[in-house]
Amino acid sequence: METANPKRILLGVTGGIAAYKAAELVRTLIKQGFVVQVAMTQAATQFITPTTLQALSGHPVLINQWDAADSGMAHIASGRAADAIVIAPATADFIAKLAHGLADDLLSALCLARDCPLLVAPAMNVQMWSNPATQRNIAQLAADGVPLLGPASGDMACGETGMGRMLEVTELADGIVAHFQRKLLAGVNLLMTAGPTYEAIDAVRGITNRSSGKMGYAIAQAAHAMGAQVTLVSGPVALPAPAGVERVSVNSALEMADAVNRRAARADIFIGVAAVADYRPSAPSAQKIKKSDAALTVELVPNPDIIASLASLPNAPFCVGFAAESENLHEYAQAKRRAKRLPLLAANLAQTAIGADDNELILFDDDGEHLLPRADKPALARALLRHVAQLYRKGKPA
C-alpha cells in the first residue's frame, strides 16, 4: 500500500494443506507495505510452524487464548489493532464456525469480537466445497457481508480436481489490496488495450513485438479495485484475465481496432496500453510461404491509429496514451501527445520496461511532466490511475 500509515492485517491460518502458502502470503503482504500479525489454530500448527510465520512477520504468532502475556484478552486486543482480519486458508470447519458464531479457540473468538472487516479465502476438497452444508454456510457469510477471496478450481493435494482450491498468493494479495483501495473510479466505464498485436505474413509467420502485457494487466486489475467497470481488449499474452475484468481477446491491430470501436460509445475513459503494430502485411498468404533461395519482399501498409481515432470522436472518452521510446523520450512523447490531442500520455524507455516486473513512467499532461519513480507494475498502475482519476474528475462538468 502506498501510504504513510500502513494497514495492519491479522492473518488467520487454519488447519488445511494450503496453510503452507501462508508463509509466502506474509512475505508478499509485507512487500506491499502491510504490517502483518499471524494467528493460528492448533490444527494449523501441524502444517506450518509458528516459528516460521513469526520470523517472516516479525511479530509473535497468536495461538493460545489464555496466554498470560495478554491477560487472556488476546481475542479483544488483537482484533482492535487490526484494519482487517484475513482467514487464509479458511477450512470448511472454520467457515462453519464463522457462519454460526462459534468462538471455541483464539482465532474464532478474534473473528467474533472484531470491529474491522473480515475477508475469507476458502480452501478445501471439492466434495466438501460442494456439500450443501458448506454452501449454506457460505451463503450466510455473504449475507453477513463477509467478502470471499476465491476459491478457484484446480488440482488438489488429495489428487482430485475441482472447485475449492485456495487462490494463489498473488491473487490473494491483489484481493486484499483491492479491499483497501479508495474507489476513485466508482461508476466509471473504463475501456483499455494491452499486450502486443500479431500481424500475419502467412499461415504460420507473423510480425509482432516483445510486449508482455504486464503493465496493461496491472492497470486493469488496479482500475477494477478502484471501482471501475473494466473491459480489457488484449492481444496475445501469457497472462490470466484479472479477476472482475471483462477480457476481449484479439490478435491483429484491425481486430483490436474493431473491438475498441464497437465499445467506445460506452466508455468514460480509454487507456491505450497495447503495443499495436504500426504496419501489417498488405496481402498475407492463406498458406505457408515455402522457403527458397530467392529474396522475399513483404509489402507493409499502415495500421489504424486506435487512440487517435477515439480522441477525435465528438463525444470522446478521456483518452490516456502510452509511448515506449528507445531514445529522445521527452521530445517524442510530447510530440505524440500533441499530435493525437491526448489529455494524458505515459511514457517510458522500451529497453528498461518490456517484459520487466517493474518500471518507471513519466506522465505528460497540460500541466507539464510528472515522474512516477521505479516501482513494481501493480504499484505503478495504482499511481497512474490516481493521476487519471484526478484529471478525469477535474474535466467533468459539475
Beta strands, then each sheet from edge to edge (+ up, - down):
strand 1: 8-13
strand 2: 35-40
strand 3: 84-90
strand 4: 118-122
strand 5: 152-155
strand 6: 161-165
strand 7: 189-194
strand 8: 199-200
strand 9: 206-207
strand 10: 229-234
strand 11: 246-249
strand 12: 269-272
strand 13: 279-281
strand 14: 300-302
strand 15: 318-325
strand 16: 344-349
strand 17: 358-365
strand 18: 368-376
sheet 1: 2+ 1+ 3+ 4+
sheet 2: 5+ 6-
sheet 3: 11+ 10+ 7+ 12+ 15+ 16+ 17- 18+
sheet 4: 8+ 9-
sheet 5: 13+ 14-
end
